[in-house]
Amino acid sequence: MGKKKRMIDSIWVVLLSILAVLYVYPIIMILFNSMKKETAITTAGAFSLPTADAFAGENYINAIASKGFLQSLCYSLLITITSVIAILVCCSMCAWYITRVKGPVSKMLYFLFVFSMVVPFQMVMFTLSQT
């Protein structure tokens, strides 16, 4: 029984490794193509490594310097950090109220939150986008 289980585990490892490579490959291809000049990205050369003629290392430098990448990164970090803190504080206070206070309001809030987890996100987004 132990030998058969090891064989099945080995097959699973191989299959999941292949699946992991298939998932990661497009990201690696995008990184390689981002290091090429725009004229070097063609149908025939999209899957090749950048050569000395096609290498465009200034792509990243140009994006950081002229496109305001660092400023945008700082804004994104500020928005993300403050929203996570606000969500943690508000949700913690609401959860405390729902669990500690017994009454019709807390029961209604509880069922409202449970219903929002049951309804698919796409259904909520469709009505929100229509509004």
Salt bridges, closest charged atoms under 4 A:
ASP9 OD2 - LYS5 NZ 3.55
